[in-house]
């Protein structure tokens, strides 16, 4: 690549930075700080120019039109499973398609929902609302007040960002409430204290946010009051990640209001709100309050906990009597609900009227159990008879009955939705996704690789039945590896149609940092131990190559967000291993991540530059700071979104600019809307999907 004199000057600065100068974004040596100004004219002009260059490559690829057409057909298909929520005795669903670009919130009865073609009634039309109000509204969720579930706080996002505007909505009249609660745009949460009172965490005064950009002050506001009249209930600190109010109800009429004070991403205090103020619950800092069942809190433990003379291992669920907790919050008496087996991990829990539905992973395969409270705080369980060797997810449970929805999915198994009666254990399949691709020529296998420290790392391979073990198969390898997030088999119509059906293989690696084997699996890769996560991924890649499943020229990797950091590290540490690298909304500047978007909230995961040992480690792995002149890197695809107020587009922009200055080929694309994802509309998402697969086919099977 020919470099202009200005580009040569920038390249010289890059060489100096990579030679040991201070490369933190606050240092004078960073020539790309101007790209951190997200909405500046100069930065957006650069983005548009980069988008045009990438579109000229990927969208002009002869495969792109077909890939886009298929991706869009899949995204906008009318026969997708409409995800149900139990609200107010009915089934509600948020839906987007070609006719409803922003989407509609709609409802029907349970009986009608079970029919092949339900008769839906629109509750809220976001396309119409956006036109009427001349805004850029997108759906960001709804929280409905118990027990009537008539009034809901609707979360509306401008372009898909995390910040939202909250407005009160009446489900019976299907209208926003005149003079109802209305909270202007911000990163904020609310909880119903009662039908006329909200607890709200938001930026009450300018700058009253944590260093992570989240609220730390909770106030009580009553119907008809202006925000200026709200009364403070709880105040955290600017050093917290954030503070959130939450309301827990059960089917027996109990209610508890809790303030969740996140001290770090993984540590929290829980304060029970009462008539005379708040009182701190004596829970371990690594615990999560999940639900309320029969007057008992359900708490998951991410560390061992000794209380009332008993020790409960990390990964367990315990129950705590609400009345006793109110009387003595500093002396809790937990009872064991669930403890994991040797290769088992807790995944989800959700309450019905009087029971608890729990899903677990058994060697990364799903199981579901019904737990019923009994005398003396004891619990009994029975397994829910769902299909085996698949992933199982709780979709929703009904607080006013014993009904629950669960989904079943696998790499080659189209997703199905099941309705369960938790009182009897009866279960029936109510909907199934039609097959979106021909899976008859592929199989799924599970293998294990051995990491650098001897740890066994499982991974799944979806490959053609007649695959030759000569390294010729184009293969995409993915993983996440962080934040206790478990990656499990799932049915991806786009991956199946655009990749597998065309002869590719797909690999999901269950590397450390995730939650596939409980908190210990996650904690093994925290902070300065994170190299284990990267080594796990590298070990899987080398195992694939050793088995002859693929080879470096045919091996592509992809990952998003924290997985995007994984991609950046693998790109810089092992450039020789990859034929293609897809970095999706990535973190890449690890010496500067704390000051970008919500970055400082992740210090518990990554560490901080304020700690000398952690800074040294971050410097050793930061992709932005470890690009080296003269290295032959694969041509990467790096993409992000302007509206991403979680990770931020700054990482991807600066990384691409640095590659350009070094003369390294790359592709960069930035979606103007869509938040922390691939677009706000189905068409935008389909276009990005098509670009990604066009990129992989170009790099891994260029014929």
C-alpha positions as CSV (number, residue, x, y, z in Angstrom):
1,X,0.0,0.0,0.0
2,X,1.3,3.4,-0.9
3,X,1.5,5.8,2.1
4,X,1.1,9.6,1.9
5,X,3.5,11.8,3.9
6,X,0.9,12.3,6.5
7,X,0.3,8.6,6.7
8,X,4.0,8.0,7.0
9,X,4.1,10.4,10.0
10,X,1.3,8.5,11.6
11,X,3.0,5.2,10.9
12,X,6.2,6.5,12.6
13,X,4.1,7.3,15.7
14,X,2.7,3.8,15.6
15,X,6.1,2.3,15.4
16,X,7.3,4.4,18.3
17,X,4.2,3.4,20.3
18,X,4.7,-0.3,19.7
19,X,8.3,0.0,20.6
20,X,7.5,0.7,24.3
21,X,6.1,4.2,24.6
22,X,3.1,4.9,26.7
23,X,0.2,3.9,24.4
24,X,-2.7,4.7,26.7
25,X,-5.3,6.9,25.0
26,X,-4.4,9.8,27.3
27,X,-0.8,9.7,26.0
28,X,0.3,12.2,23.4
29,X,1.6,9.3,21.4
30,X,-1.8,8.0,20.3
31,X,-2.4,9.6,16.8
32,X,-6.0,8.3,16.6
33,X,-7.6,9.9,19.6
34,X,-9.8,12.0,17.2
35,X,-11.7,8.8,16.3
36,X,-12.9,8.6,19.9
37,X,-15.1,11.6,19.3
38,X,-18.0,9.4,18.2
39,X,-20.2,11.9,16.5
40,X,-17.6,14.4,15.3
41,X,-17.8,15.4,11.6
42,X,-14.2,14.3,11.0
43,X,-14.7,10.9,12.5
44,X,-18.0,10.3,10.7
45,X,-16.5,11.3,7.4
46,X,-13.8,8.7,8.0
47,X,-16.5,6.1,8.8
48,X,-18.4,6.8,5.6
49,X,-15.3,6.6,3.5
50,X,-14.3,3.2,5.2
51,X,-17.9,1.9,4.7
52,X,-17.7,2.8,1.0
53,X,-14.4,1.0,0.6
54,X,-15.7,-2.2,2.3
55,X,-19.0,-2.1,0.5
56,X,-17.1,-1.9,-2.8
57,X,-15.4,-5.2,-1.8
58,X,-17.9,-7.3,0.0
59,X,-21.2,-6.0,-1.6
60,X,-19.7,-6.3,-5.0
61,X,-18.7,-9.9,-4.4
62,X,-20.7,-12.1,-6.8
63,X,-21.9,-14.2,-3.8
64,X,-23.2,-11.2,-1.8
65,X,-26.6,-10.7,-3.6
66,X,-27.6,-14.3,-2.9
67,X,-26.3,-14.3,0.6
68,X,-28.2,-11.1,1.4
69,X,-31.4,-12.4,-0.2
70,X,-31.3,-15.5,1.8
71,X,-30.4,-13.7,5.1
72,X,-33.2,-11.2,4.6
73,X,-35.7,-14.0,3.8
74,X,-34.7,-15.8,7.0
75,X,-34.8,-12.6,9.1
76,X,-38.2,-11.4,7.9
77,X,-39.9,-14.9,7.6
78,X,-43.5,-14.8,8.9
79,X,-43.3,-18.3,10.3
80,X,-40.6,-17.5,12.9
81,X,-41.6,-18.5,16.4
82,X,-43.1,-15.4,18.1
83,X,-41.5,-15.3,21.6
84,X,-44.2,-15.3,24.2
85,X,-44.6,-13.5,27.5
86,X,-47.2,-14.1,30.1
87,X,-48.7,-10.7,30.9
88,X,-52.2,-9.9,32.3
89,X,-53.6,-13.3,31.5
90,X,-52.6,-13.1,27.9
91,X,-49.7,-13.8,25.7
92,X,-47.7,-10.8,24.5
93,X,-45.0,-10.7,21.8
94,X,-42.8,-8.1,20.2
95,X,-42.5,-8.6,16.5
96,X,-40.5,-7.2,13.5
97,X,-40.8,-8.1,9.9
98,X,-40.8,-6.4,6.4
99,X,-44.1,-4.7,7.2
100,X,-43.1,-3.7,10.7
101,X,-39.6,-2.4,10.4
102,X,-39.4,-1.0,14.0
103,X,-41.9,-3.5,15.3
104,X,-45.2,-4.0,17.0
105,X,-46.1,-5.1,20.5
106,X,-49.1,-7.4,20.2
107,X,-51.3,-9.8,22.2
108,X,-53.5,-12.9,22.0
109,X,-54.9,-15.6,24.3
110,X,-53.0,-18.6,25.2
111,X,-55.5,-20.8,23.4
112,X,-55.2,-18.8,20.3
113,X,-51.4,-18.6,20.6
114,X,-51.2,-22.4,20.4
115,X,-52.9,-22.4,17.0
116,X,-50.7,-22.5,13.9
117,X,-51.8,-18.9,13.0
118,X,-52.8,-16.9,16.0
119,X,-55.1,-13.9,15.7
120,X,-53.0,-11.1,17.1
121,X,-54.2,-7.7,18.2
122,X,-51.7,-4.8,18.0
123,X,-51.0,-3.1,21.3
124,X,-48.3,-0.6,20.3
125,X,-47.0,0.1,16.7
126,X,-43.5,1.6,16.9
127,X,-43.4,2.5,13.2
128,X,-46.6,4.5,13.6
129,X,-45.3,6.1,16.9
130,X,-42.0,7.0,15.3
131,X,-43.7,8.7,12.4
132,X,-46.2,10.5,14.6
133,X,-43.5,11.8,17.0
134,X,-40.8,12.2,14.3
135,X,-38.4,10.1,16.4
136,X,-36.1,7.2,15.9
137,X,-37.8,4.8,18.4
138,X,-36.9,1.2,18.8
139,X,-38.1,-1.3,21.3
140,X,-36.1,-1.9,24.5
141,X,-38.5,-3.8,26.7
142,X,-41.4,-3.4,29.1
143,X,-41.9,-3.8,32.9
144,X,-45.4,-4.4,34.1
145,X,-46.8,-3.7,37.6
146,X,-47.9,-6.7,39.7
147,X,-50.4,-8.2,40.4
148,X,-52.7,-6.6,37.7
149,X,-50.1,-6.3,35.0
150,X,-52.2,-3.6,33.5
151,X,-49.7,-0.6,33.6
152,X,-46.3,-1.1,32.1
153,X,-43.2,1.1,31.8
154,X,-42.2,1.0,28.1
155,X,-38.5,1.4,27.3
156,X,-37.9,3.2,24.0
157,X,-34.4,3.5,22.6
158,X,-33.1,6.1,20.1
159,X,-31.6,4.0,17.3
160,X,-31.0,0.9,19.5
161,X,-28.6,2.4,22.1
162,X,-28.7,1.3,25.8
163,X,-30.0,4.6,27.0
164,X,-33.8,4.7,26.9
165,X,-36.8,6.9,27.4
166,X,-39.4,5.3,29.8
167,X,-43.1,6.0,29.5
168,X,-46.1,4.5,31.2
169,X,-48.5,2.5,29.1
170,X,-52.0,1.1,29.8
171,X,-52.5,-2.4,28.3
172,X,-56.3,-2.3,28.5
173,X,-56.7,0.9,26.5
174,X,-53.5,0.2,24.5
175,X,-52.5,3.9,25.0
176,X,-49.8,5.8,26.8
177,X,-51.2,7.1,30.1
178,X,-52.1,10.8,30.0
179,X,-50.1,12.5,32.7
180,X,-48.5,9.1,33.5
181,X,-44.9,8.4,34.5
182,X,-42.4,9.7,31.9
183,X,-38.7,9.5,32.4
184,X,-36.5,11.4,29.8
185,X,-33.7,9.6,28.0
186,X,-30.8,8.1,30.0
187,X,-29.3,5.0,31.2
188,X,-31.9,4.2,33.9
189,X,-34.0,1.6,35.6
190,X,-37.3,1.7,37.4
191,X,-39.3,-0.7,39.7
192,X,-42.9,-0.6,40.7
193,X,-43.3,0.0,44.5
194,X,-47.1,0.0,43.9
195,X,-49.5,1.1,41.2
196,X,-48.9,4.7,41.9
197,X,-45.2,4.7,42.9
198,X,-41.9,4.1,41.2
199,X,-38.4,3.7,42.4
200,X,-36.1,5.1,39.8
201,X,-32.3,5.0,39.3
202,X,-31.2,7.7,36.9
203,X,-29.0,10.8,36.5
204,X,-30.9,13.1,38.7
205,X,-28.4,15.9,38.5
206,X,-26.0,16.6,35.7
207,X,-23.0,14.3,36.1
208,X,-24.6,12.2,38.8
209,X,-23.4,8.9,37.3
210,X,-20.8,6.4,38.2
211,X,-17.5,6.3,36.4
212,X,-19.0,3.5,34.3
213,X,-21.8,5.8,33.2
214,X,-24.6,4.3,35.2
215,X,-26.9,5.8,37.9
216,X,-26.1,5.4,41.6
217,X,-28.9,7.3,43.2
218,X,-32.4,5.8,43.7
219,X,-35.4,8.0,44.3
220,X,-39.1,7.4,44.9
221,X,-41.5,9.3,42.7
222,X,-45.3,9.2,43.1
223,X,-47.9,9.6,40.4
224,X,-48.4,13.2,39.4
225,X,-45.1,14.4,40.9
226,X,-42.5,16.1,38.8
227,X,-39.0,14.5,38.8
228,X,-37.8,17.4,40.9
229,X,-40.0,16.2,43.8
230,X,-38.7,12.7,43.9
231,X,-37.4,11.6,47.4
232,X,-34.1,9.9,47.7
233,X,-34.2,6.3,48.9
234,X,-30.6,5.1,48.4
235,X,-27.3,6.5,47.4
236,X,-24.3,4.5,46.2
237,X,-21.0,5.9,45.1
238,X,-19.3,7.1,41.9
239,X,-16.9,4.2,42.3
240,X,-19.8,1.6,42.0
241,X,-20.7,0.1,38.6
242,X,-24.3,1.1,39.2
243,X,-27.3,0.9,41.5
244,X,-30.7,-0.6,40.4
245,X,-34.0,-1.0,42.1
246,X,-36.0,-4.3,41.6
247,X,-39.4,-5.6,42.7
248,X,-39.9,-9.3,43.4
249,X,-43.4,-10.7,43.7
250,X,-44.6,-14.3,44.1
251,X,-47.9,-16.1,43.4
252,X,-48.8,-16.0,47.1
253,X,-48.9,-12.2,47.3
254,X,-45.5,-11.5,48.8
255,X,-43.6,-8.6,47.6
256,X,-40.0,-7.5,48.2
257,X,-38.2,-4.4,46.9
258,X,-34.5,-4.6,46.7
259,X,-31.7,-2.2,45.8
260,X,-29.0,-3.9,43.9
261,X,-25.7,-2.0,44.4
262,X,-23.1,-3.3,42.0
263,X,-19.7,-2.7,43.6
264,X,-18.0,-4.3,40.6
265,X,-19.3,-6.3,37.7
266,X,-19.3,-9.5,39.8
267,X,-19.8,-8.1,43.4
268,X,-22.9,-6.6,44.8
269,X,-24.7,-5.5,48.0
270,X,-28.4,-6.1,48.3
271,X,-30.5,-3.7,50.4
272,X,-34.1,-4.6,51.4
273,X,-36.4,-1.6,51.2
274,X,-38.8,-1.2,54.1
275,X,-41.2,1.5,55.6
276,X,-38.3,3.0,57.6
277,X,-35.6,2.8,55.0
278,X,-33.2,0.2,53.6
279,X,-31.3,-2.6,55.4
280,X,-28.4,-4.5,53.9
281,X,-28.9,-8.3,53.5
282,X,-25.9,-10.3,54.8
283,X,-25.4,-12.1,51.5
284,X,-22.0,-12.9,50.0
285,X,-20.8,-10.3,47.5
286,X,-20.8,-12.8,44.7
287,X,-24.4,-13.7,44.7
288,X,-27.5,-12.9,42.7
289,X,-31.1,-12.6,43.9
290,X,-33.2,-14.3,41.2
291,X,-36.8,-14.7,42.2
292,X,-39.3,-15.0,45.0
293,X,-41.2,-18.3,45.5
294,X,-43.6,-19.0,48.4
295,X,-42.2,-16.1,50.4
296,X,-38.6,-17.3,49.9
297,X,-35.8,-15.5,48.1
298,X,-34.0,-17.6,45.5
299,X,-30.3,-16.8,45.5
300,X,-27.5,-18.1,43.2
301,X,-24.0,-18.3,44.7
302,X,-20.8,-17.6,42.7
303,X,-18.6,-18.2,45.8
304,X,-18.7,-20.6,48.7
305,X,-20.9,-19.3,51.5
306,X,-20.9,-20.3,55.2
307,X,-24.1,-19.2,57.0
308,X,-26.0,-20.4,60.0
309,X,-23.5,-23.2,60.6
310,X,-23.7,-24.7,57.0
311,X,-21.5,-24.2,54.0
312,X,-23.0,-23.9,50.5
313,X,-20.6,-24.4,47.5
314,X,-20.3,-21.9,44.7
315,X,-22.7,-22.6,41.8
316,X,-25.5,-23.6,44.2
317,X,-28.9,-22.1,44.6
318,X,-30.3,-21.4,48.1
319,X,-33.6,-20.1,49.5
320,X,-34.0,-17.6,52.2
321,X,-37.3,-16.9,54.1
322,X,-38.4,-13.3,53.3
323,X,-40.1,-12.7,56.7
324,X,-37.0,-13.9,58.6
325,X,-34.8,-11.7,56.3
326,X,-36.9,-8.7,57.2
327,X,-36.6,-9.4,60.9
328,X,-32.9,-10.2,60.9
329,X,-31.2,-9.1,57.6
330,X,-27.8,-9.6,59.2
331,X,-28.4,-13.2,60.2
332,X,-29.7,-15.1,57.2
333,X,-30.6,-18.8,57.4
334,X,-30.3,-20.3,53.9
335,X,-31.6,-23.7,52.7
336,X,-30.1,-25.6,49.8
337,X,-32.2,-25.8,46.7
338,X,-29.6,-27.0,44.1
339,X,-26.0,-28.0,44.1
340,X,-24.1,-28.7,40.8
341,X,-22.5,-32.1,40.0
342,X,-18.9,-32.5,38.8
343,X,-19.4,-31.4,35.1
344,X,-22.6,-29.5,35.8
345,X,-23.4,-25.8,36.0
346,X,-26.5,-23.8,36.9
347,X,-27.9,-21.8,33.9
348,X,-31.3,-20.2,34.6
349,X,-34.1,-20.0,37.2
350,X,-37.6,-18.6,36.9
351,X,-40.6,-18.7,39.2
352,X,-44.2,-19.7,38.5
353,X,-47.0,-19.2,41.0
354,X,-45.6,-21.6,43.5
355,X,-42.6,-23.4,41.9
356,X,-39.2,-22.8,40.4
357,X,-38.1,-23.9,37.0
358,X,-34.3,-24.4,36.7
359,X,-32.1,-25.2,33.8
360,X,-28.6,-26.6,34.1
361,X,-25.7,-27.6,31.8
362,X,-24.4,-31.1,32.0
363,X,-21.2,-31.2,30.0
364,X,-22.7,-28.3,28.0
365,X,-26.0,-30.1,27.3
366,X,-29.3,-28.8,28.7
367,X,-31.4,-30.2,31.5
368,X,-34.6,-28.7,33.1
369,X,-36.0,-29.4,36.6
370,X,-39.1,-28.4,38.5
371,X,-38.4,-27.5,42.2
372,X,-41.2,-27.4,44.7
373,X,-41.0,-25.8,48.2
374,X,-41.9,-28.1,51.1
375,X,-42.0,-28.0,54.9
376,X,-39.1,-26.7,56.8
377,X,-37.5,-24.9,53.9
378,X,-36.9,-28.1,52.0
379,X,-37.2,-28.5,48.3
380,X,-38.2,-31.5,46.1
381,X,-37.4,-31.8,42.4
382,X,-38.5,-33.6,39.3
383,X,-36.9,-33.6,35.8
384,X,-38.9,-31.9,33.0
385,X,-39.1,-34.4,30.2
386,X,-37.7,-32.3,27.4
387,X,-35.5,-33.8,24.5
388,X,-32.0,-34.7,25.4
389,X,-28.6,-33.7,23.9
390,X,-29.8,-30.2,23.1
391,X,-29.8,-26.7,24.6
392,X,-32.8,-25.8,26.8
393,X,-33.7,-22.2,27.7
394,X,-36.5,-20.8,29.8
395,X,-38.5,-18.4,27.7
396,X,-41.0,-17.3,30.4
397,X,-43.0,-18.5,33.4
398,X,-46.3,-17.3,34.6
399,X,-46.4,-15.8,38.1
400,X,-50.2,-16.4,38.2
401,X,-50.3,-20.0,37.2
402,X,-48.0,-23.0,36.9
403,X,-47.4,-22.6,33.2
404,X,-44.0,-22.1,31.6
405,X,-42.5,-21.8,28.2
406,X,-39.2,-23.4,27.3
407,X,-37.3,-23.6,24.1
408,X,-35.2,-26.5,22.8
409,X,-32.6,-26.0,20.1
410,X,-29.5,-27.6,18.6
411,X,-27.1,-26.9,15.8
412,X,-29.1,-29.1,13.4
413,X,-32.3,-29.2,15.4
414,X,-34.8,-26.4,14.5
415,X,-35.9,-24.5,17.6
416,X,-39.1,-25.7,19.2
417,X,-41.2,-24.1,21.9
418,X,-42.7,-26.2,24.7
419,X,-45.5,-25.4,27.1
420,X,-45.1,-27.0,30.5
421,X,-47.4,-27.5,33.5
422,X,-45.1,-27.3,36.5
423,X,-47.7,-28.8,38.9
424,X,-48.0,-32.0,36.9
425,X,-44.9,-32.1,34.9
426,X,-47.0,-32.4,31.7
427,X,-45.3,-30.9,28.6
428,X,-46.3,-30.3,25.0
429,X,-44.6,-28.9,22.0
430,X,-46.7,-25.9,20.8
431,X,-44.5,-24.5,18.0
432,X,-41.5,-25.5,15.9
433,X,-39.4,-23.4,13.6
434,X,-39.5,-24.9,10.0
435,X,-36.1,-26.2,8.8
436,X,-34.3,-23.3,7.2
437,X,-31.5,-25.3,5.7
438,X,-30.8,-28.9,4.6
439,X,-29.1,-30.5,7.6
440,X,-29.1,-34.0,6.2
441,X,-25.5,-33.7,5.1
442,X,-24.1,-32.6,8.4
443,X,-23.4,-34.1,11.8
444,X,-22.4,-32.7,15.2
445,X,-19.5,-34.1,17.3
446,X,-18.1,-33.0,20.6
447,X,-14.3,-33.2,21.2
448,X,-11.9,-31.9,23.7
449,X,-8.6,-30.1,23.2
450,X,-5.8,-29.8,25.8
451,X,-4.8,-26.3,26.7
452,X,-1.4,-25.0,27.6
453,X,-1.8,-25.9,31.3
454,X,-3.4,-29.3,30.7
455,X,-7.0,-28.3,31.1
456,X,-9.5,-30.2,28.9
457,X,-11.5,-27.7,26.8
458,X,-14.6,-29.1,25.1
459,X,-15.8,-28.0,21.7
460,X,-18.5,-28.8,19.2
461,X,-17.9,-29.3,15.5
462,X,-20.8,-29.2,12.9
463,X,-19.4,-30.6,9.7
464,X,-20.4,-32.4,6.5
465,X,-20.9,-36.1,6.8
466,X,-18.4,-36.8,4.0
467,X,-15.8,-34.3,5.2
468,X,-12.3,-35.3,4.1
469,X,-9.7,-35.0,6.9
470,X,-7.2,-33.3,4.7
471,X,-7.5,-29.8,6.0
472,X,-9.6,-28.6,3.0
473,X,-12.9,-27.8,4.8
474,X,-13.6,-24.0,5.2
475,X,-14.3,-23.7,8.9
476,X,-15.5,-20.9,11.2
477,X,-14.5,-21.2,14.9
478,X,-16.2,-19.0,17.5
479,X,-16.2,-18.5,21.3
480,X,-16.9,-15.9,23.9
481,X,-14.8,-16.6,26.9
482,X,-15.9,-14.1,29.5
483,X,-18.4,-12.8,32.1
484,X,-19.7,-16.2,33.1
485,X,-21.6,-16.4,29.8
486,X,-22.2,-20.0,28.7
487,X,-22.1,-20.7,25.0
488,X,-24.3,-23.7,24.0
489,X,-25.5,-25.4,20.8
490,X,-28.2,-23.4,19.0
491,X,-30.0,-23.4,15.7
492,X,-28.9,-20.6,13.5
493,X,-30.8,-20.5,10.2
494,X,-28.4,-17.9,8.7
495,X,-25.3,-20.0,9.6
496,X,-27.0,-23.1,8.3
497,X,-28.2,-21.6,5.0
498,X,-25.3,-19.3,4.2
499,X,-22.4,-21.5,5.5
500,X,-23.2,-25.1,6.3
501,X,-25.4,-25.8,3.4
502,X,-22.7,-24.5,1.1
503,X,-20.2,-27.1,2.5
504,X,-18.6,-25.2,5.4
505,X,-18.0,-26.4,9.0
506,X,-18.8,-24.6,12.2
507,X,-17.1,-24.9,15.6
508,X,-18.2,-23.6,19.0
509,X,-15.4,-23.7,21.7
510,X,-16.4,-23.8,25.4
511,X,-13.3,-22.0,26.6
512,X,-12.6,-20.7,30.1
513,X,-14.1,-17.4,31.1
514,X,-17.6,-18.7,30.4
515,X,-20.0,-20.4,32.8
516,X,-20.2,-23.8,31.1
517,X,-18.8,-25.5,34.2
518,X,-19.8,-22.9,36.8
519,X,-18.0,-20.0,38.5
520,X,-14.6,-21.8,38.7
521,X,-14.5,-22.0,34.9
522,X,-15.1,-18.3,34.7
523,X,-12.7,-17.2,37.5
524,X,-9.8,-19.3,36.0
525,X,-9.5,-16.5,33.4
526,X,-10.1,-13.3,35.3
527,X,-7.8,-10.4,35.0
528,X,-4.1,-11.3,34.9
529,X,-5.1,-15.0,34.3
530,X,-6.8,-14.2,31.0
531,X,-4.1,-15.7,28.9
532,X,-5.6,-19.0,29.8
533,X,-8.7,-18.1,27.9
534,X,-6.7,-17.2,24.8
535,X,-4.6,-20.3,25.1
536,X,-7.8,-22.4,25.3
537,X,-9.0,-21.0,22.0
538,X,-5.6,-21.5,20.4
539,X,-5.6,-25.1,21.6
540,X,-8.9,-25.8,20.0
541,X,-7.7,-24.3,16.7
542,X,-4.6,-26.4,16.7
543,X,-6.6,-29.5,17.6
544,X,-8.9,-28.9,14.6
545,X,-5.8,-28.6,12.4
546,X,-4.2,-31.7,13.9
547,X,-7.4,-33.7,13.3
548,X,-7.4,-32.6,9.6
549,X,-10.8,-31.0,10.0
550,X,-9.3,-27.8,8.5
551,X,-6.0,-25.9,8.0
552,X,-4.9,-22.4,8.7
553,X,-5.7,-21.0,5.2
554,X,-9.2,-22.5,5.6
555,X,-9.8,-21.5,9.2
556,X,-11.7,-18.4,10.1
557,X,-12.6,-17.1,13.5
558,X,-15.4,-14.8,14.7
559,X,-16.5,-13.2,18.0
560,X,-18.3,-10.2,19.3
561,X,-17.9,-7.8,22.2
562,X,-15.7,-9.6,24.7
563,X,-15.5,-12.2,22.0
564,X,-14.2,-9.4,19.8
565,X,-11.4,-8.9,22.2
566,X,-10.6,-12.6,21.9
567,X,-10.5,-12.2,18.1
568,X,-8.1,-9.2,18.4
569,X,-5.8,-11.1,20.7
570,X,-5.7,-14.2,18.5
571,X,-5.1,-11.9,15.5
572,X,-2.0,-10.3,17.2
573,X,-0.7,-13.4,19.0
574,X,-1.1,-16.0,16.3
575,X,-1.6,-14.3,12.9
576,X,-0.2,-17.4,11.2
577,X,-3.1,-19.6,12.3
578,X,-6.0,-17.8,10.7
579,X,-7.2,-17.3,7.1
580,X,-9.9,-14.8,8.3
581,X,-10.7,-12.9,11.5
582,X,-14.2,-11.3,12.0
583,X,-14.1,-8.8,14.9
584,X,-17.7,-7.9,15.9
585,X,-18.3,-4.7,18.0
586,X,-15.0,-5.5,19.7
587,X,-12.9,-4.3,22.6
588,X,-9.4,-3.7,21.4
589,X,-7.8,-0.8,23.2
590,X,-7.3,-2.5,26.6
591,X,-5.1,0.2,28.0
592,X,-7.9,2.7,27.3
593,X,-11.0,0.6,27.7
594,X,-11.9,2.0,31.1
595,X,-12.7,5.5,29.8
596,X,-14.6,4.4,26.7
597,X,-18.4,4.0,26.9
598,X,-19.2,1.6,29.8
599,X,-15.7,0.2,30.0
600,X,-14.9,1.0,33.6
601,X,-17.8,-1.3,34.7
602,X,-15.7,-4.3,33.5
603,X,-12.6,-3.8,35.8
604,X,-13.7,-6.9,37.7
605,X,-13.3,-8.9,34.5
606,X,-10.2,-7.4,32.9
607,X,-8.4,-5.5,35.7
608,X,-7.4,-1.8,35.7
609,X,-4.5,0.2,34.4
610,X,-4.4,1.8,37.9
611,X,-3.0,-1.5,39.2
612,X,0.6,-1.9,38.1
613,X,0.5,-5.7,37.7
614,X,-2.9,-5.5,35.9
615,X,-1.7,-2.7,33.7
616,X,1.4,-4.7,32.7
617,X,-0.8,-7.7,31.7
618,X,-3.3,-5.5,29.8
619,X,-0.3,-4.0,27.9
620,X,0.9,-7.5,27.0
621,X,-2.4,-8.6,25.5
622,X,-4.1,-5.3,24.2
623,X,-4.6,-5.9,20.5
624,X,-4.4,-2.2,19.7
625,X,-1.1,-1.9,21.5
626,X,0.4,-5.1,20.2
627,X,0.2,-4.6,16.4
628,X,3.7,-4.8,15.2
629,X,5.2,-3.5,11.9
630,X,6.5,-6.1,9.5
631,X,4.2,-8.9,10.7
632,X,2.0,-10.6,8.0
633,X,-1.5,-10.4,9.4
634,X,-4.6,-11.9,7.8
635,X,-7.0,-9.4,6.3
636,X,-9.5,-8.8,9.1
637,X,-13.1,-7.7,9.0
638,X,-13.7,-5.2,11.8
639,X,-17.2,-3.9,12.3
640,X,-19.1,-1.9,14.9
641,X,-22.0,0.5,15.4
642,X,-22.1,4.3,16.0
643,X,-24.9,3.9,18.5
644,X,-23.0,1.3,20.6
645,X,-22.9,3.1,24.0
646,X,-21.8,-0.1,25.8
647,X,-18.4,-1.1,24.2
648,X,-18.3,1.9,21.9
649,X,-17.1,2.2,18.2
650,X,-13.8,3.8,19.3
651,X,-12.1,0.5,19.7
652,X,-12.8,-0.8,16.2
653,X,-12.2,2.6,14.6
654,X,-8.7,3.1,16.1
655,X,-7.6,-0.4,15.4
656,X,-8.6,-0.1,11.7
657,X,-6.8,3.3,11.5
658,X,-3.7,1.8,13.0
659,X,-3.7,-1.1,10.5
660,X,-4.1,1.4,7.7
661,X,-1.1,3.5,9.0
662,X,1.0,0.3,9.1
663,X,0.0,-0.7,5.5
664,X,-1.9,-3.8,6.7
665,X,-5.0,-4.7,4.6
666,X,-8.3,-4.8,6.4
667,X,-12.0,-4.2,6.0
668,X,-13.9,-1.9,8.3
669,X,-17.7,-1.3,8.5
670,X,-19.7,0.8,11.0
671,X,-23.5,0.6,11.1
672,X,-24.9,4.0,12.1
673,X,-27.7,2.5,14.2
674,X,-28.3,-0.6,16.2
675,X,-26.7,-0.3,19.6
676,X,-24.5,-3.1,20.7
677,X,-25.4,-5.4,17.8
678,X,-25.5,-5.6,14.0
679,X,-28.3,-3.2,13.3
680,X,-31.7,-1.9,14.6
681,X,-33.8,-3.2,11.7
682,X,-34.0,-6.7,10.3
683,X,-32.8,-5.5,6.9
684,X,-29.7,-3.9,8.5
685,X,-28.9,-7.1,10.4
686,X,-29.4,-9.2,7.3
687,X,-27.0,-7.0,5.3
688,X,-24.3,-7.3,8.0
689,X,-24.8,-11.0,8.1
690,X,-24.4,-11.2,4.3
691,X,-21.2,-9.1,4.4
692,X,-19.7,-11.4,7.0
693,X,-20.4,-14.6,5.1
694,X,-19.2,-13.0,1.8
695,X,-16.0,-12.1,3.7
696,X,-15.5,-15.7,5.0
697,X,-16.2,-17.3,1.6
698,X,-13.8,-14.8,-0.1
699,X,-11.0,-15.6,2.4
700,X,-11.5,-19.3,3.1
701,X,-12.8,-20.6,-0.3
702,X,-11.9,-18.0,-2.8
703,X,-12.9,-20.0,-5.9
